[in-house]
Amino acid sequence: MSGLVHLIYSSAATREMSSKDLVALLALAREKNASLDITGMLLFVEGSFLQVLEGDGDAVDALFEHIARDDRHTSVVTIIREPIPRRDFSDWSMGYAQVSAEELASIDGLNDFFQGQGCFDDLNPGRTKKLLKAFNSGRWRSRVATQPIDDQPSVSSPQPTNSLPTERPPVSYAFQPIIDLDDERVTSHEAIELDKTTKLPTTVQRDDPAARTQLQMESHTMAMGLAARLGLSTGLTLNYAVYRCDDAERTMQATVDAAERYGFRPDRLTLELDHDQLLDDPQWFASVLQQQRAFGMRISIDNFGAGRSGHYLIDTYKPDGVALNEGLVRHIETNGARQAIVRGILQTAEDLGIDVVAKQIRDQAEVDWFRSEGVHLFQGALFAEPQFEQLASEVFIPARELT
Ligand SMILES: Cc1cc2nc3c(=O)[nH]c(=O)nc-3n(C[C@H](O)[C@H](O)[C@H](O)COP(=O)(O)O)c2cc1C
C-alpha cells in the first residue's frame, strides 16, 4: 500500500460518444474500479472528460496508465496527483451534463452532477470540488478538434531549549485573523512571530541556519500552546521556514507532536511556506510536506509573487493556497500591471483548485477590486490588526456587495 491519493486529469474525446457509449464505459469502470477499491467521478461535457480517481496510490497509478492509453480520448493532462486524508466519493459515479430526465431516472450512477440534486453540493469543500467547479465553468476543456457531440500553556517554550547556539531574544506571537467574506467568518488566525520585548517581527539569526532550525522547532509549539490557551476555535496558520533539508523532517515532526499535544487536528493547520528560505532540495522537501498533507494539513505559499516566489513553486509544492505578496496588493485598484499579474495568478489558482488570500489589505478600494475578481479570503489591518498574545476581539466586515 502506498497511501490514499487522488489523481485528477482532463482529456478530449476522440470520437462522438453517445449516452449509450458513456453508459457502457461507466458500467465497465464501476465494476473494475470496485474490484480495485478505486472511487471517483467521471464528467463528460461537450467532448471533454474530467476524471477523479481515488484509492491506493499504486492502484490509481496503474489504472490511470491503462486509461491514458485508451484511444477513445487524447490530450490526457494530469492536473494533480497528491495524497489525500479521505475520499471525496464513497462510490463511483458519473456526471454528464447533457442527459434527459428519463436517462437520469433510468441509469444508476449517471446523474446530472451540477444541476441535479445532491452530489456536487454534498462534496467536501476541498480541491476536488474546486476542480470540478472549474471544469463546469469551462476550464480544462479540450482544445483539440473533436467531432461534435450530441448528447499552549505558557508562552515560553514548553520544551527545554537544549542547544541554541547563539543567544536570541525571547519571542512570542501575535494573531491576525484571515476572513472569508463570502461566509463573513474568520476561517483561520495567522500566528505572527514577534520579539517579545520590542513586539517587532523577529530577525533572529537569519544567517545562522542551525539556530533558525532550532527556533523553528520550538516556535510552532509555542504558537499552538498560546493559541490553545487563548481558546482559538478557528484554523491556525503557521509560518514555516526551513533552511536545510536535513532539518525538514525534524522540524515537521516537532509541529506534528505539538499539534497532538495541544489538540489541533491536522485539518485545522495551515503551514505557510516562506519560499525565500527554501532549500537545497525542494522536491524532497515537497515530499515531506505531502506526507503531512495526507493527514489533512494544508500547505500554503506566503508572499506569492515576490522575490523567488514564482509560479514554479506551485508545481513543486502543490499548495492548497497562496497568500499574495503585499507589493501586489497595495493600491491594486489603480495599478494595471498588478491587476494583470494577479489575474494570471487567480486563473492559475482556479485551474488548480488553489485558494488565494489577499494579505496586508489596508483600504476598502483594494477589497473592492479583489471582490470583483472573485477573491473571498482576506487579511489585513482593514479587518483586524495583529493582536499580541491575543485573538482579535473585533473584526471589521465591509458592507456587502461590491461589484
Ligand atoms: C475517459 C475514460 C475514462 C475511463 N475510466 C475508466 C475507469 O475509471 N476504470 C476502468 O476500469 N476503465 C476506465 N476506462 C476504460 C479503460 O480505458 C479500458 O477500456 C478498460 O479498463 C478495459 O480495459 P481492458 O479491456 O484492458 O480490460 C476509461 C476510458 C476512458 C476513455
The ligand as an SDF file (V2000), in Angstrom:
LIG
                    3D

 31 33  0  0  0  0  0  0  0  0999 V2000
  -12.3370    8.8450  -20.2950 C   0  0  0  0  0  0  0  0  0  0  0  0
  -12.1990    7.4090  -19.9220 C   0  0  0  0  0  0  0  0  0  0  0  0
  -12.2790    7.0540  -18.5870 C   0  0  0  0  0  0  0  0  0  0  0  0
  -12.1600    5.7070  -18.2080 C   0  0  0  0  0  0  0  0  0  0  0  0
  -12.2430    5.3760  -16.8850 N   0  0  0  0  0  0  0  0  0  0  0  0
  -12.0980    4.0800  -16.5320 C   0  0  0  0  0  0  0  0  0  0  0  0
  -12.1410    3.7150  -15.1640 C   0  0  0  0  0  0  0  0  0  0  0  0
  -12.3280    4.5250  -14.2620 O   0  0  0  0  0  0  0  0  0  0  0  0
  -11.9720    2.4140  -14.8510 N   0  0  0  0  0  0  0  0  0  0  0  0
  -11.7460    1.4640  -15.8170 C   0  0  0  0  0  0  0  0  0  0  0  0
  -11.5870    0.2890  -15.4890 O   0  0  0  0  0  0  0  0  0  0  0  0
  -11.7150    1.7990  -17.1100 N   0  0  0  0  0  0  0  0  0  0  0  0
  -11.8790    3.0720  -17.4960 C   0  0  0  0  0  0  0  0  0  0  0  0
  -11.8420    3.3840  -18.8360 N   0  0  0  0  0  0  0  0  0  0  0  0
  -11.7280    2.3080  -19.8030 C   0  0  0  0  0  0  0  0  0  0  0  0
  -10.3070    1.7800  -19.9080 C   0  0  0  0  0  0  0  0  0  0  0  0
   -9.5260    2.6680  -20.6800 O   0  0  0  0  0  0  0  0  0  0  0  0
  -10.3200    0.3810  -20.5170 C   0  0  0  0  0  0  0  0  0  0  0  0
  -11.0130    0.4210  -21.6950 O   0  0  0  0  0  0  0  0  0  0  0  0
  -10.9910   -0.6090  -19.5910 C   0  0  0  0  0  0  0  0  0  0  0  0
  -10.3470   -0.5780  -18.2810 O   0  0  0  0  0  0  0  0  0  0  0  0
  -10.9350   -2.0630  -20.1280 C   0  0  0  0  0  0  0  0  0  0  0  0
   -9.6100   -2.4260  -20.3140 O   0  0  0  0  0  0  0  0  0  0  0  0
   -9.2490   -3.8960  -20.7160 P   0  0  0  0  0  0  0  0  0  0  0  0
  -10.0170   -4.1450  -21.9620 O   0  0  0  0  0  0  0  0  0  0  0  0
   -7.7390   -3.8970  -20.9070 O   0  0  0  0  0  0  0  0  0  0  0  0
   -9.7110   -4.7600  -19.5700 O   0  0  0  0  0  0  0  0  0  0  0  0
  -11.9540    4.7120  -19.2090 C   0  0  0  0  0  0  0  0  0  0  0  0
  -11.8530    5.0970  -20.5460 C   0  0  0  0  0  0  0  0  0  0  0  0
  -11.9990    6.4220  -20.9120 C   0  0  0  0  0  0  0  0  0  0  0  0
  -11.8900    6.8070  -22.3220 C   0  0  0  0  0  0  0  0  0  0  0  0
  1  2  1  0
  2  3  1  0
  2 30  2  0
  3  4  2  0
  4  5  1  0
  4 28  1  0
  5  6  2  0
  6  7  1  0
  6 13  1  0
  7  8  2  0
  7  9  1  0
  9 10  1  0
 10 11  2  0
 10 12  1  0
 12 13  2  0
 13 14  1  0
 14 15  1  0
 14 28  1  0
 15 16  1  0
 16 17  1  0
 16 18  1  0
 18 19  1  0
 18 20  1  0
 20 21  1  0
 20 22  1  0
 22 23  1  0
 23 24  1  0
 24 25  2  0
 24 26  1  0
 24 27  1  0
 28 29  2  0
 29 30  1  0
 30 31  1  0
M  END
$$$$
